[in-house]
Structures are given as structure tokens and as C-alpha cells.
Amino acid sequence: MQPEHNQPNLQTWRSRATQFLLGSLLGSFLILVPLSYFMYFTPEAVHFIHYMGSAMFVLLCGIFSTAFGNRFLQILTKLLESMPTS
């Protein structure tokens, strides 16, 4: 029989990993909209630094969603909903 004190740590780790993945997924949607706009209209203006900045934004969204939980995910969702549609 396994000790029961290990089970809550596993659920906490899983929930944090899930929040990180959700935050990075929402962050990637948020950054891909302007990046795809620039790539379509001015592809020569997009450089390596833009891709690195986008990757940093996605990682920061994942880290912040892990640290702040559902509050940060709700903020990202509201930002995604407030983007104009075509």
C-alpha cells in the first residue's frame, strides 16, 4: 500500500502543468494573430528577434498562468475575445 501523502502532490503537479500548457496555448493564439498579420502584409519586416520575442511571450504566459492560476487565464481569455474579427 502506498502512502497517501504522495497523491495530492501529483495532482498539484498535474494541475500546474495543465495551467502552464493552457496559458502557453492562449499566449500563442494571442501572439500569432499580430505575427501572422505582419507576415502576410510585410514579410520582409519580420526578423528573428520577432520570433524570439513571440517565444518569450508564450513562455511568460505559461509561467504567469502557473503562478496566478485561473485569474490570469481569465485575463488571457478576455484579451482573446476582445480581438477584432474580420
N, CA and C of each residue as an Amber inpcrd file, in Angstrom:
protein
   258
   0.8440000  -1.1770000   0.0000000   0.0000000   0.0000000   0.0000000
   0.8860000   1.2360000   0.0000000   0.5940000   2.1840000  -0.8630000
   1.4080000   3.3890000  -0.9680000   0.9280000   4.4410000   0.0300000
   1.8690000   5.2670000   0.4760000   1.4550000   6.3370000   1.3790000
   0.5430000   7.3290000   0.6630000  -0.4070000   7.8670000   1.4070000
  -1.3990000   8.7470000   0.8030000  -0.9160000  10.1770000   0.6650000
   0.1960000  10.5430000   1.2700000   0.6610000  11.9200000   1.1810000
   1.2990000  12.2320000  -0.1670000   1.5930000  11.2200000  -0.9810000
   2.1510000  11.4710000  -2.3140000   1.0720000  11.8150000  -3.3420000
  -0.1400000  11.3870000  -3.1270000  -1.2060000  11.5950000  -4.1030000
  -1.5610000  13.0730000  -4.3030000  -1.7210000  13.9190000  -3.2750000
  -2.0470000  15.3190000  -3.5280000  -0.9340000  16.0670000  -4.2630000
   0.3330000  15.7160000  -4.0440000   1.4200000  16.3690000  -4.7600000
   1.3550000  16.0800000  -6.2510000   0.9620000  14.8830000  -6.6120000
   0.8390000  14.5180000  -8.0140000  -0.2750000  15.3180000  -8.6740000
  -1.4050000  15.4980000  -7.9960000  -2.4940000  16.2760000  -8.5550000
  -2.1000000  17.7430000  -8.6840000  -1.3550000  18.2680000  -7.7360000
  -0.9070000  19.6460000  -7.8190000   0.0430000  19.8070000  -8.9960000
   0.9420000  18.8680000  -9.1880000   1.8710000  18.9310000 -10.3140000
   1.1130000  18.8620000 -11.6310000   0.1210000  17.9840000 -11.7120000
  -0.6630000  17.8650000 -12.9430000  -1.4650000  19.1290000 -13.2140000
  -2.0470000  19.7080000 -12.1840000  -2.8390000  20.9170000 -12.3980000
  -1.9510000  22.0830000 -12.8040000  -0.7610000  22.1640000 -12.2370000
   0.1560000  23.2270000 -12.6330000   0.6510000  23.0260000 -14.0620000
   0.9180000  21.8010000 -14.4360000   1.3400000  21.5330000 -15.8120000
   0.2100000  21.8520000 -16.7900000  -1.0170000  21.5350000 -16.4120000
  -2.1610000  21.8540000 -17.2530000  -2.3330000  23.3590000 -17.3880000
  -2.1810000  24.0880000 -16.2880000  -2.3020000  25.5410000 -16.3460000
  -1.1870000  26.1520000 -17.1900000   0.0170000  25.6090000 -17.1020000
   1.1080000  26.1030000 -17.9360000   0.7960000  25.8920000 -19.4130000
   0.3170000  24.7110000 -19.7530000   0.0020000  24.4200000 -21.1490000
  -1.1510000  25.2830000 -21.6620000  -2.1670000  25.4840000 -20.8300000
  -3.2800000  26.3380000 -21.2470000  -2.8340000  27.7820000 -21.4230000
  -2.0060000  28.2720000 -20.5090000  -1.5070000  29.6370000 -20.6260000
  -0.6390000  29.8290000 -21.8470000   0.2280000  28.8710000 -22.1180000
   1.0780000  28.9980000 -23.2980000   0.2690000  28.8390000 -24.5850000
  -0.7800000  28.0350000 -24.5630000  -1.6360000  27.8980000 -25.7350000
  -2.3890000  29.2020000 -26.0090000  -2.9670000  29.8000000 -24.9790000
  -3.6690000  31.0680000 -25.1640000  -2.6940000  32.1790000 -25.5530000
  -1.5090000  32.1720000 -24.9790000  -0.4990000  33.1510000 -25.3520000
  -0.0570000  33.0070000 -26.7920000   0.0360000  31.7650000 -27.2610000
   0.4210000  31.5700000 -28.6570000  -0.6690000  32.0510000 -29.6010000
  -1.9460000  31.8620000 -29.2300000  -3.0210000  32.4140000 -30.0560000
  -2.9640000  33.9320000 -30.0720000  -2.6870000  34.5220000 -28.9060000
  -2.6280000  35.9800000 -28.8320000  -1.4850000  36.5490000 -29.6580000
  -0.3690000  35.8840000 -29.7170000   0.7820000  36.4170000 -30.4370000
   0.7400000  36.0470000 -31.9170000   0.0830000  34.9590000 -32.2660000
   0.0410000  34.5620000 -33.6700000  -0.8440000  35.4640000 -34.5220000
  -1.8140000  36.1030000 -33.9150000  -2.6800000  36.9950000 -34.6900000
  -1.8880000  38.1800000 -35.2350000  -1.1910000  38.9690000 -34.4080000
  -0.4190000  40.0750000 -34.9990000   0.7800000  39.5960000 -35.8180000
   1.3970000  38.4930000 -35.4200000   2.5490000  38.0000000 -36.1700000
   2.1390000  37.5410000 -37.5700000   1.0030000  36.8770000 -37.6800000
   0.5390000  36.4470000 -38.9990000   0.1270000  37.6470000 -39.8480000
  -0.3950000  38.6920000 -39.2160000  -0.7380000  39.9100000 -39.9460000
   0.5180000  40.5320000 -40.5400000   1.5740000  40.6440000 -39.7420000
   2.8230000  41.2150000 -40.2420000   3.4750000  40.3230000 -41.2900000
   3.3670000  39.0220000 -41.1090000   3.9620000  38.1000000 -42.0830000
   3.2320000  38.1780000 -43.4220000   1.9410000  38.4440000 -43.3900000
   1.1700000  38.4900000 -44.6250000   1.4090000  39.7940000 -45.3870000
   1.3860000  40.9150000 -44.6710000   1.4670000  42.2030000 -45.3480000
   2.8960000  42.7000000 -45.5400000   3.7680000  42.4440000 -44.5810000
   5.1610000  42.8900000 -44.7110000   6.0950000  41.7740000 -44.2650000
   6.2750000  40.7490000 -45.0910000   7.1050000  39.6150000 -44.6640000
   8.5770000  39.9780000 -44.5080000   9.0430000  41.0080000 -45.2130000
  10.4520000  41.3770000 -45.0870000  10.7400000  42.1150000 -43.7850000
   9.6970000  42.5710000 -43.0930000   9.8930000  43.3230000 -41.8480000
   9.9650000  42.4210000 -40.6170000   9.6430000  41.1390000 -40.7710000
   9.6690000  40.2080000 -39.6370000  11.0420000  39.5650000 -39.5720000
  11.7000000  39.7130000 -38.4340000  13.0550000  39.1980000 -38.2590000
  13.0940000  38.1730000 -37.1350000  14.2660000  37.6410000 -36.9170000
  14.4730000  36.6190000 -35.8940000  14.1020000  37.1210000 -34.5090000
  14.3420000  38.3930000 -34.2530000  14.0300000  38.9470000 -32.9290000
  12.5260000  38.9240000 -32.6550000  11.7190000  39.0310000 -33.6920000
  10.2760000  38.9520000 -33.5180000   9.8490000  37.5370000 -33.1020000
  10.5000000  36.5520000 -33.7060000  10.1920000  35.1720000 -33.3260000
  10.6460000  34.8770000 -31.8950000  11.7950000  35.4070000 -31.5110000
  12.2790000  35.1970000 -30.1420000  11.3770000  35.9140000 -29.1360000
  10.9410000  37.1110000 -29.4800000  10.0080000  37.8260000 -28.6130000
   8.6880000  37.1020000 -28.4800000   8.2310000  36.5030000 -29.5600000
   6.9880000  35.7330000 -29.5180000   7.1360000  34.5060000 -28.6240000
   8.2650000  33.8340000 -28.7370000   8.5040000  32.6630000 -27.8860000
   8.5920000  33.0620000 -26.4210000   9.2140000  34.1880000 -26.1410000
   9.3000000  34.6620000 -24.7580000   7.9130000  35.0230000 -24.2250000
   7.0830000  35.6270000 -25.0590000   5.7200000  35.9670000 -24.6460000
   4.9280000  34.7130000 -24.3070000   5.0570000  33.6790000 -25.1350000
   4.3360000  32.4280000 -24.8990000   4.8120000  31.7840000 -23.5950000
   6.1220000  31.7690000 -23.3650000   6.6420000  31.1950000 -22.1210000
   6.2130000  32.0040000 -20.9020000   6.2100000  33.3230000 -21.0200000
   5.7600000  34.1520000 -19.9020000   4.2830000  33.9430000 -19.6000000
   3.4750000  33.7740000 -20.6300000   2.0580000  33.4800000 -20.3930000
   1.8910000  32.1500000 -19.6670000   2.6800000  31.1590000 -20.0370000
   2.6240000  29.8730000 -19.3440000   3.0780000  29.9820000 -17.9030000
   4.1480000  30.7310000 -17.6630000   4.6580000  30.8940000 -16.2960000
   3.6730000  31.6710000 -15.4370000   3.1220000  32.7560000 -15.9890000
   2.1590000  33.5470000 -15.2240000   0.8800000  32.7740000 -14.9400000
   0.4350000  31.9680000 -15.8830000  -0.7640000  31.1780000 -15.6240000
  -0.5010000  30.0980000 -14.5820000   0.7290000  29.6040000 -14.5170000
   1.0740000  28.6520000 -13.4630000   1.1110000  29.3470000 -12.1080000
   1.6650000  30.5540000 -12.0720000   1.8050000  31.2710000 -10.8020000
   0.4780000  31.8290000 -10.3030000  -0.3140000  32.4160000 -11.1990000
  -1.5260000  33.0990000 -10.7680000  -2.7990000  32.3070000 -10.9930000
  -2.7100000  31.2120000 -11.7000000  -3.8420000  30.3080000 -11.8470000
  -4.9260000  30.8130000 -12.7790000  -6.1580000  30.5620000 -12.3830000
  -7.2990000  30.8520000 -13.2420000  -7.5110000  32.3470000 -13.4600000
  -7.0520000  33.1770000 -12.5430000  -7.2200000  34.6250000 -12.7300000
  -6.4940000  35.0820000 -13.9970000  -5.2680000  34.6280000 -14.1830000
  -4.5090000  35.0170000 -15.3660000  -5.0910000  34.3840000 -16.6230000
  -5.5670000  33.1570000 -16.5230000  -6.1890000  32.5140000 -17.6830000
  -7.4570000  33.2470000 -18.1030000  -8.2150000  33.7630000 -17.1390000
  -9.4050000  34.5400000 -17.4750000  -9.0340000  35.8420000 -18.1700000
  -7.9460000  36.4730000 -17.7370000  -7.4860000  37.6950000 -18.3870000
  -7.0740000  37.4000000 -19.8300000  -6.3480000  36.3090000 -20.0410000
  -5.9510000  35.9400000 -21.4040000  -7.1630000  35.6280000 -22.2750000
  -8.1540000  34.9770000 -21.7020000  -9.3610000  34.6570000 -22.4560000
 -10.1130000  35.9260000 -22.8340000 -10.1840000  36.8860000 -21.9170000
 -10.8510000  38.1540000 -22.2360000 -10.0950000  38.9090000 -23.3230000
  -8.7710000  38.8750000 -23.2900000  -7.9880000  39.5050000 -24.3460000
  -8.2420000  38.8380000 -25.6950000  -8.3340000  37.5260000 -25.6850000
  -8.5810000  36.7980000 -26.9260000  -9.9780000  37.0970000 -27.4680000
 -10.9540000  37.2340000 -26.5740000 -12.3160000  37.5460000 -27.0040000
 -12.4400000  38.9830000 -27.4950000 -11.6160000  39.8770000 -26.9950000
 -11.7360000  41.2810000 -27.3790000 -11.0440000  41.6060000 -28.6990000
 -10.3410000  40.6590000 -29.2780000  -9.6790000  40.9100000 -30.5570000
 -10.7330000  41.0660000 -31.6490000 -10.4930000  42.0330000 -32.5390000
 -11.4900000  42.2430000 -33.6090000 -11.5150000  41.0730000 -34.5860000
 -12.6870000  40.8240000 -35.0920000 -12.8440000  39.7620000 -36.0900000
 -13.0130000  40.3950000 -37.4610000 -12.7980000  39.6020000 -38.4560000
 -12.8700000  40.1560000 -39.8210000 -14.2900000  40.2290000 -40.3330000
